[in-house]
Amino acid sequence: MSITPYEDLNVVLHELVSRIESILGKTLIGIYLQGSFAVGDFDEHSDVDFIVVMDQELSSDQVNHLQEMHDRLFDFGSEWAKHLEGSYFPAAVLRSTAKCGEDVWYLDHGARSLIRSDHCNTLLVRWVVRESGVILYGPPPETLIENISTGALKAEIYKVMHTWGKHILEQPSTYNNRFYQGYIVLNYSRMLHDLIRGIPGSKREGADWAKAHLDPQWIDLIDNAWDCRPDPARQVREPADPQAYERTVRFLRYVLDESQGALSGTTQ
């Protein structure tokens, strides 16, 4: 399997697919990469986002076997195995946009076991999988997912921006570390760009657009945010530079203000 330019990752993906296929058997429909490996702007620090589609909800035995599999795969011997992140969707849930927000089985980045979460159960993930998902196993993803309107996608992006932004502004100490300092800057650059275009893109696209179109005072903050990406497990334990974090919070407020114009069509 030569899906990516990283041979170590290709080996991990081969193991992931073969082990899932062995556990789920005939109930397995498809396995797809989404996120940065789908939109085409990945690097050696990227998460490996995936979704698995089954013809029914996982049984308790299947969940137990998958828990054991992910725990063992974490120690596979490649750092890529620690960067897997994905969800297990019953086909009926993935197909219906009305079922967004329901909990499914989810493997968080850096985790060894599955939990129930709505993390991937969004319109944005469906759009990325449908339009540019990388097939690891199964049929073309557009056969499994309803078409998603631009208006619905933009409404979801706007809601996520303001819901998460409100939480950050109300509890800034929760995010006051080196990882989130950069993560907030890059993600809000990307989300504002996505909101204006109505098409999901990458952090790199969003950062380049923000530097070219937003107030120039933020250029150095955006450039420096990339330094917070390597080794997130360590960066999340290190406090952010106080001045950089204070500017990050101000940037967040600025982007939220700009997003108001994005919906009305007045933002650049």
C-alpha positions in Angstrom: 0.0 0.0 0.0 1.7 3.2 -1.2 -1.0 5.8 -0.3 1.4 8.4 1.2 5.0 9.5 0.6 5.9 8.1 4.0 6.8 4.5 3.8 6.6 4.0 7.6 3.0 5.4 7.5 2.1 3.2 4.6 3.1 0.2 6.7 1.0 1.4 9.6 -2.0 2.0 7.3 -1.6 -1.5 5.9 -1.7 -3.0 9.4 -4.7 -0.8 10.4 -6.7 -1.9 7.3 -5.8 -5.6 7.6 -6.6 -5.7 11.3 -9.9 -3.9 11.0 -10.9 -6.1 8.1 -10.1 -9.2 10.2 -12.2 -8.0 13.1 -15.2 -6.6 11.2 -15.3 -9.1 8.4 -18.4 -8.9 6.2 -19.8 -6.0 8.2 -17.0 -3.7 7.0 -17.9 -1.4 4.1 -15.1 1.0 3.8 -12.0 2.7 5.3 -11.0 6.2 4.2 -8.4 8.9 5.0 -9.8 12.4 5.6 -8.2 15.5 7.1 -4.9 16.8 5.8 -4.1 13.5 3.9 -7.3 14.0 2.0 -7.1 17.7 1.2 -3.5 17.3 0.2 -1.6 19.5 2.5 0.1 17.2 5.0 3.6 16.9 6.5 5.5 14.8 8.9 3.6 16.4 11.9 0.1 15.7 10.5 -2.5 13.7 12.3 -3.6 10.6 10.3 -7.4 11.1 10.3 -9.5 8.2 9.1 -13.1 6.9 9.2 -14.4 3.3 9.1 -17.8 2.5 7.7 -19.8 -0.6 8.8 -23.2 -1.8 7.7 -24.4 -1.8 11.3 -23.5 -0.6 14.8 -20.4 -2.3 16.3 -21.2 -5.2 18.5 -19.8 -5.4 22.0 -17.4 -8.2 20.8 -16.2 -6.1 17.9 -15.6 -3.1 20.2 -13.6 -5.3 22.5 -11.4 -6.6 19.7 -10.9 -3.1 18.2 -9.9 -1.8 21.7 -7.3 -4.6 21.9 -6.1 -3.9 18.3 -5.7 -0.1 18.8 -3.8 -0.7 22.1 -1.4 -3.1 20.3 -1.0 -0.9 17.2 0.0 2.1 19.3 3.2 0.1 20.1 3.7 -1.0 16.5 7.1 0.7 16.4 6.4 3.7 14.3 5.6 7.2 15.5 2.8 7.3 12.9 0.9 4.7 14.9 0.6 7.2 17.7 -0.9 9.8 15.3 -3.9 7.8 14.2 -7.3 9.5 14.8 -10.6 8.4 13.5 -14.2 7.2 14.0 -16.3 4.2 13.3 -19.6 5.1 11.5 -22.6 2.8 10.9 -23.5 3.4 7.3 -26.9 4.8 8.1 -25.3 7.4 10.4 -22.7 8.5 7.9 -25.2 8.7 5.0 -27.7 11.0 6.8 -26.6 14.6 7.5 -29.5 14.7 10.0 -27.5 12.4 12.2 -24.6 14.8 12.6 -23.7 15.2 16.3 -24.6 11.6 17.4 -21.8 9.8 19.3 -19.9 7.1 17.4 -16.8 5.1 18.5 -13.8 7.4 18.2 -10.0 7.1 18.6 -8.5 10.4 19.7 -5.0 11.5 18.5 -2.4 9.9 20.8 -4.9 7.5 22.4 -4.8 3.8 22.8 -8.5 3.1 23.1 -11.9 4.0 21.7 -14.4 6.3 23.3 -17.9 7.5 22.3 -17.7 10.9 20.8 -19.3 13.2 18.1 -15.8 14.5 17.2 -15.8 13.4 13.6 -19.6 13.3 13.1 -19.8 16.6 11.3 -20.8 18.0 7.9 -17.2 19.1 7.4 -15.8 15.6 7.8 -18.5 14.2 5.5 -17.7 16.8 2.9 -14.0 16.0 3.0 -14.6 12.3 2.8 -17.1 12.6 0.0 -15.2 15.0 -2.1 -11.6 14.0 -1.5 -11.4 11.0 0.9 -8.5 8.6 0.2 -9.8 5.1 -0.3 -8.0 2.5 1.8 -10.7 -0.1 1.4 -14.2 -0.1 -0.1 -16.3 1.8 -2.7 -16.0 5.4 -3.7 -17.0 7.5 -0.7 -19.5 9.6 -2.6 -21.7 6.5 -2.8 -22.0 6.5 1.0 -22.7 10.2 1.8 -25.4 12.6 0.9 -24.5 15.8 -1.0 -23.9 18.7 1.4 -25.0 22.2 0.5 -22.6 25.1 0.8 -25.0 27.0 3.0 -25.2 24.1 5.5 -21.5 23.7 5.6 -20.9 27.4 6.2 -23.5 27.4 8.9 -21.7 24.6 10.7 -18.2 26.2 10.3 -19.6 29.5 11.8 -21.2 27.7 14.7 -18.0 25.8 15.5 -16.0 29.0 15.4 -18.2 30.7 17.8 -19.0 27.8 20.1 -15.3 26.9 20.6 -14.3 30.6 20.6 -16.7 31.3 23.4 -15.2 28.4 25.4 -11.6 29.6 24.9 -12.5 33.2 25.8 -14.4 32.1 29.0 -11.7 29.6 30.0 -8.4 30.9 28.5 -6.3 29.1 31.1 -7.4 25.7 29.7 -5.7 26.5 26.4 -2.7 28.3 27.8 0.1 26.0 26.5 2.4 26.0 23.5 0.4 23.5 21.5 -2.9 25.3 21.7 -1.3 28.7 21.3 -0.4 27.8 17.7 -3.3 25.4 17.2 -5.8 28.2 17.8 -4.1 30.6 15.4 -3.8 28.1 12.6 -7.3 26.6 13.0 -9.1 30.0 13.2 -7.1 31.1 10.1 -8.3 28.0 8.3 -11.9 28.2 9.5 -12.3 31.8 8.5 -10.9 31.0 5.0 -13.2 27.9 4.8 -16.2 30.0 5.9 -15.6 32.6 3.2 -15.0 30.0 0.4 -17.6 27.5 1.6 -15.1 24.8 0.9 -13.0 23.0 3.6 -9.2 23.5 3.1 -6.0 22.9 5.0 -4.2 24.8 7.7 -1.5 25.9 5.2 -4.0 27.3 2.8 -5.8 29.1 5.6 -2.6 30.5 7.1 -1.3 31.8 3.7 -4.7 33.4 2.9 -4.9 35.0 6.4 -1.4 36.5 5.9 -2.4 38.0 2.6 -5.9 39.2 3.5 -6.1 40.0 7.2 -4.5 42.8 9.1 -0.7 42.6 8.6 -0.2 42.8 12.4 -1.0 39.1 12.6 1.6 37.8 10.1 4.4 37.0 12.6 1.9 35.4 14.9 0.7 33.1 12.1 4.2 32.3 11.0 5.3 31.5 14.5 2.3 29.2 15.1 3.9 26.5 13.0 6.6 26.1 15.7 4.0 24.8 18.1 3.1 21.8 15.9 6.0 19.3 16.4 5.7 16.8 19.3 2.2 17.9 20.5 2.4 15.6 23.6 5.3 17.7 24.9 4.1 21.1 23.7 0.7 20.7 25.5 2.6 20.3 28.8 4.6 23.5 28.3 3.1 26.9 29.1 2.7 29.3 26.2 4.7 32.5 26.1 2.5 35.0 27.9 2.8 37.7 25.2 2.2 35.2 22.4 -0.9 33.8 24.1 -2.3 37.3 24.9 -2.0 38.1 21.2 -3.6 34.7 20.3 -6.6 35.6 22.3 -6.8 39.0 20.6 -6.4 37.3 17.2 -9.3 35.0 18.1 -11.6 38.0 18.9 -10.5 39.6 15.7 -11.3 36.5 13.6 -14.7 36.1 15.3 -15.5 39.7 14.4 -14.4 39.1 10.8 -16.6 36.0 10.6 -19.7 38.1 11.0 -18.9 39.8 7.7 -18.1 36.5 6.1 -21.7 35.3 6.4 -23.0 38.6 5.1 -20.5 38.7 2.2 -18.6 41.8 3.4 -15.3 40.1 4.3 -12.5 40.1 1.7 
